[in-house]
Amino acid sequence: MKKFLIIAFLVIVGLGIAYLTFVIAAIKIVVGAVLLGVAAIALLAVWIMWKNRD
C-alpha cells in the first residue's frame, strides 16, 4: 500500500509540474505576442514618419 501511495504522489507531483510548465509557457507566449504587436506598431509608425518626410 505504501508503494502505491508513493507512486500516486509522484504522479500527482508530475502532473502539477506539467500544468505549471504549461501555464508559464502560455503566459510567456501571450507576453511575447503583445510585445511583438507593440514592436510592429512602432515600426509602422517609424515607417509612416519616414515616408512623410519625402
N, C-alpha and C positions, 0 to 999 in steps of 0.2 A: 504494500500500500504506500509505503514511503517513497518508493521508486516512482510510482505513478504521480504522486504529488510533486516531486521534483521535476519530472518531465512536463507536467501541466504548467508548473510555474515558469519553466524555461520557455515553453511555447507562448505563454501569455506575455512574457517579457519581450520575446522576439517580435510578436505582433505589435506590441506597443512601440518598440523601436522603429519598426517598419512604418507604422502610422505617423509617428513624429517626423521621420525622414520625408515621407510624402508631403506632409503639411509644410515643412520647412522649404522643400523644393517648390511647392506651389506658390508660397509667398515670394520666393526669390524670382520665380517666373513672372509673377504679377508686377513686382517692383521693376524688374528688367524691362518689361513691356511698357510700363509708364515712362521710365527714363528714356527708352528708345523713341517713344512718341514725342517727348519733350525735345529731344535732340533733333528729330525730324522737323518739328515746328520751328525750332531755332534756325536750322539750316535753310528752311524755306524762307524765313524772314530775312536772313542774310542775303539769299539769292535775289529776293524781290528788291531789297535795298540796292544791291549791286546793279540790277537791271535798270532801276530808275535813275541811276547816276549818268547813264549814257545819253 
